[in-house]
């Protein structure tokens, strides 16, 4: 096989891995009520299966590059796909919620390595102008996954059973395993740098403790546990700061935070994504549990949001060139937060056209929001800090998704128990998560102003 054919095969392997990861992030949401009925648990108790997956990915993302350097790209990518497939099989055969959560953790272990290692293989194999085209192809796979996910999940549930939302990964993964063995370069290095296991453990403890500090009181009303977990999370973060000051090669240099826009962008991303990440979880639940939509119908209702988001990506560069990052993010954050609050108005009497319009508005504004705030966060990092900054940024993104699902689902349960009305619970929850997103506008006001200059191409992180 010639060099060009090998490059093409490599791109399809990485794109397929990204597609599986992106698909699995969204395909589950429309199936949650059906899974809950099958497992005999309330639908609003299903957020742990989403949180377990995203939190696992957040914890293991920093180690993916080191694993590829130490043990070889081909070997680690093969194991990643294998774990993802085994995790998918375990998910489909789960008989209890606890079993499904454990299987999702296994799936997340494999999923956490699919994109970072695949992107690393492309970077090492394809250079120059071809690299930009290669990333474009891979990003398309990441966009198609969220577009197909909700509808495909609803169709599988309605036509077959919820088990197929996980079983679909098996044939795709099997083909991927064969292709990886044949086409992916090895890439092992005897000079791989030492991985900062101590620093990674501290940050992992911080993220897990803070996530549980939010999730536990929402489901068990144990405020004392929440306070204790939050204190543990803060203590772990402070311990990492003290450790990173002395360590010669910490996982993330503290110097990253001396770049003002990185610090502001990281905090703004976290707050904004908490609100917007609750939407893909809450909307299908509301449509099925409160408005009586079928799984397929609720999945189709998510299409306007995904399609509008894909179309709107082309608007971001000219808008930022004209108005600048600060003005754009301030206005667009208000649109994103306002559209989330507007979901509270959905009822049996809401015209279908209005529902579609609100979903499309949210999808377009949210897509541009991700591209803008991701770009402003990473654009001023030095070449030496770019990889480390992007890795930390990816961790924060995944953490925010888990927090958004925990907070959104927990608020619905809290308000439903308080007021005795699930419909009111959903409405108040959308208002709350919308307000959380609106708060991030105050953070983005602190972006450093600078003279107008060409807007850089969005990084891969901007696709989410």
N, C-alpha and C positions, 0 to 999 in steps of 0.2 A: 504494500500500500504506500502511495507517495505521500509527501509531507502535507500537501493541501488536504488530502482525504483524511489523514490522521487528525489534523486540526479541526476539520468539520465534525468528525466523530467525537472529539473531545468536547466541543461546544455543545453538541446534542446531549452528551452525558451530563454535563454541568447544568444545562438548561432543564433537563428532566428532573434532576435532583432538586433544583430550585422550585420547579413546578409542584413536585410532591410536597415539599415543605409548605409552600404558599397555599396549596389546595387544602392541606390538612388543617391549616390555621382557621379556615372559614367554613369548610364543609360540615363541621360538627354542629355549628350553631343552629341550623334549621332542624336538626335531628334530635335536639335535646329533649323536647317533650316526649317523643316516642321512646327514646332510650330510658327516660325516667319511668314511664309506664311499664316498660319491660323489666326494669330492675326493682320496681315497687317503691320508688322514692318520689318526693315532690319535685316537679320540674325546676323550681327555684333553688333546689339544693344541688344543682348540677354544676355550679361554677367551679368546684375544685378540679374537674377534669380538664377545664380550660386553663386554670391557673397552674396546675401541676405541669402541663406541657410547656407553657411559656416561661415559667420560672426555671425549669430544668434547662431550657435553652439559654436563658440568661446566665446561669451559673457556669455553664461549660463552654460558652463561646470564646472566652479568653485563652483557653487551653488548646483550641483547635489548631492554630498555626504552629504551636510548639510540637504538638503530636505529629503533624505532617512533616515537620523538619526532622524530628527524632526517629520516627518509624517509617517514613515514606508516604508520599501522597497516595499512591495506589492502594497500599495496604490499609491505611486509615480510612480512606473514602469507601473502600469495599466493606470494612467493618461498620461504617456509619450507615450505609444502605442496608446491610444485613440486620443491624439492630433496629432500624426503622421498620423493616418488613416484619421481623419477629414481634416487635411491639405492636404493630398493626394486627397481626394474627391474635396476639393476646387480648387486644381490645375487643376484637370481634367475638372472642369466646368468653368474655367476662360475664359472670352471673351476679355479681354484686358491685355496688358503687366503689367499694374499697379495691376490689380487683381491677376495675377499670382505671382508677386513679394510678395504681402501681404500673399498669400497662402503659398509660400515657406518659409516665416518667421515663420508662424504657424507650418509648417512641421519641421523647424529647431528647434523650441522650444521642440518638442517631441523627435527629433533625438538626441539632445544634451544630453539627460538623458539615452538613451537606453544602451549604452555600459558602462559608469561609474557605474551606479546603478546595472546593471546586473553583472558586475565584482565584485562589493562590495557584492552582495548576494552570489556569488560563494565563495568568500573569507571567509565569515562568516559561510558558511554551510559546505564547503569541506576543509579539512586541510591535512597537511602532503604531502606525495608523490602524493596522488590523485589530489592535487591542480595543480601541473605542468601538468599532463595529461588533467585536465579540461581546463586549459588555452590553451593547444594545440588544443583541439577540437574547442574552441571558435575562435581561430585564423584562423582555416581552413575556417570557415564561412566568416571571413573577407577577405580571399584570393579569395574565390569563387565568392563573389559579384562583385569585379572589373573585374574578368575574364568574367563573363556572362553579365555584365551590358551593354557595348557598343553593343555587338551582339544582345542581347535581345531587347535593345532599337531600333536598326535598323530594326529588324524583326517586332516588334509591329507596327512601323510607316509604314512599307511597306505592311504588311499583313492586318492591321486593321486601326488604327489611333494613333496619338501621345498621345491621352488621356489615352491609356492603359499602358503607362509607369508609370503612377501614380495609375491607378485603380488596378494594380497587387498587390499593397500594402494592398488593402482592405481585400481580403480573408485571406492573411497571417496574417494580424493584428487581424482579428476576431478570428482566432484560438488561437493567442497569448493571447488575452484578457481572453478567457475561461481558458487557461492553467495557466495564472498568478493568477487568482482568486482561482484556485484549489491547485497549487503546490508551489507558491513562498512564502517564510517565510515573516513574518511581519517586524521585525527588528526595530521597533520604539524605541526610547530611550528618557526618560524624562530628561536625563542629556546631551542632545545634546549641544555642545558649541555654543556660540553666533556667528552668521554669520556676517562677516565684510561687511555690505551693503555699507558703505561709501567708503571703498577701492575698492570694486567691481564696484561701480558707476564711480569712477575716472578712473580706467583702461578701463572700457567699453567706456567712453567718448573718451579716448585716441585712442582706436582702431577704433572706428567709424569715428572720425575726420580724422585720418591718412588715412583710406581707402577712404573716400570721397575726401580727398585732392588729391589723385591720380586719382580717377574715374571722378570727375567733370570736370577738364580741358581736359581730354581725349575725353569727349563727348560734352562739351559745349564751350570749348576753353576759359573758364573764369579763367584766371590765378590769378586774384585778389581773387576770392573765394578760390582757391587752397591754396594760401599763408595764408589766414586767417584761414582756417581749419587746416593747418599744425601747425600754431602757437598755435591754441587751443589744438591740440593733444599733443604738447610738453609741454604746460602749465599744462595740466591734468596729464601728467607723472611726472613732477617736483612736482606738488602738492601731488601726491601719495608718492613720496620719503619723503617729509617733514612730511606727515601724518604718514607713516609707522615707522619713527624714534621715534614717540611719542606714537603710539598705543601699547597697551599691547598684543593684538592678531590680528595683521594685516593679510590681506588675503594672502599675500606672504611676508615672512621675507626678509629684505634686506640682511641678512646674507647669503642667497642662493648665492648671486653674489660674495661672497668672495671665493667660490670654483672656481678656474680658469677655469677648463674644462667645468663647467656648463655655465659660461658666454660666453666662446668662442663657445661652441657647440650651445647655444641658438641663437647667432648672425649668426653663419654659417648655421644653419638650416633655419633661416628666409630667408637669401639671396639665398641659394641654392634652396629652395622650391619655391621661386618666379618664377625662371626660369623653373623648372621642372613641376610646377603645371599649367603653361600655355599650355603645350603640349597636355594633354587630351582634352583641350578646343579647341585649334587651329587646331589640325590635322584633326579631323572629319569635321570641317568647310572647311578646305582647300580641302580635298578629294572630298567633295560634291559640293562646290561652284566653285572650279577652275578646278578640274580634272574630274568632271562629274560622280563620283561614286554614286551609289544608297545608301540609308541609311543602308541597310543590308550589302552591300559590304564594306562601310566605317567602320561599326561595326566589321566585320570580320577582317579587316586590323589591328584592335587594339588587336586582340588575340595574335599574336606573342610577343607583348610587355608584356602582362599580364602573359603568360605562361613562357616566359624567366625569368621574375622577380620571379615567384614562384620557378623555378628550381634553380636560382642563390642564393637563400637564404642559401642553404646548404654550399656554398663556403666561406661565409663571415668569419666564425670563424677560419678555418685554414689559410686563407690569412692574417688576422690580427695577429694571433700568429706568423706568419713568418716575416711579414714586419712592424708590429706596426701600431697604429692608424694614426699617422701623415703621414707616407709614403703612406699608403693605401689611405687615404682620399685625399691626394694631387693628386695622379695619377688617382684615380677613378673619382674625380671631373672633371679633364680634359677630361676624356672619356664621362662623362655625358654631359658636356657643348659642347664638340665637336659633339656629336651625335645630340644634339638639333640644332646646326648650320647646320648640314647636311640635316635637313628637308627642308632647303631653296633650296636644289638642286632638290626637287621633281618637276616633270613636266610631261606632256603627253608622253614624250619620255623616261622617266625613266623606266627601266625594273622592272617588278614586284618583281623579286628576290632581287634586290637592295633595294627596298622599305621595303620589309619584313626583310632583314638583318639589315637595319638601325633601324627599329622599335624594333627588337629583342635585338640589342646591347643597345639601350636606356633602354629598360625594364630591362635587366639584370643588367646593371651598376646602374640604378636608384634604383632598389630594394636593392642592396648591399650598396648603398650610404645611404639610409634611415636607414638600420640596423646599420651601422657603426657609423654614426653621432648621432643617437639616443642613442646608447649604451655609447659612449664617453661622452655625455652630462649628463647622469643620473648615471653613474656607481660609481662615487666618493661621491655622496650625502650620508649624514648620514641617519640612519633609521628614525629619527625624521623629516628630511626634504624631504624624498623620496616622500611622498604623495603630499606635497605642490609643490615640484619641478616638478613632473609629471603633475600636474594640469596646472601649468603655461606653461609647455612645450606643452601640448595639445592645449592651447589657441594660442600659437605662430604658431603651425602647421596649425590650421584652418585659422588664420589671413593670413598666407603666401599663402594658396590656393586662398583666395579671392583676395589678391594683385596680384598674378600671373595671374588670369583670367582678372582682371581689366587692368593690364598693357599690357598683350598680346592682348586682344581685342581692347584696346585703341590705341595701336601702329599700328595695321592693319588699323583702321579708319584714323589715322593721316597720315600714309604714302600713303594710297589710295587717300585721298583728296589732298595731296601734289603733288603726281606724276601722278595721274589720272589712275592708274593701280592697281587693286586689287591683281593681281598675284605678282607684285613687292612689294605690301604692306605686303603680307604674307611672302615673302622671307626676307625682311628687318626685320620684326618682329621676325622671328625665329633667325636671327643673333643676334638681341638685347637681347632677353631673354636667348639665349645661352651664351652670354658674361656676363650677370648678374650671371648666375650659375658659370661661370669660376672665377668670382671675389671672390666667397666664398672660393676658394682654398687658397687665401691669408689669410683668417681668420683662416682656419684650420692649417696653419703653426704655429700658436701660441699655439697649444695644448701642454700641459706639457708632456715632455718625461718621461718615467718611465721604470723600468726593465720589461722584458717580464714576463707575468703571464697569467693564464688561462683566456680566454675571457668569460665574463658572458653571460648567455643566453639573447638574445634580449628581451626587455620588449615588452608589447603589443603595445606601440607606434611605435616600430620598424616595425610593420606590415604595416605602411602607409608611 
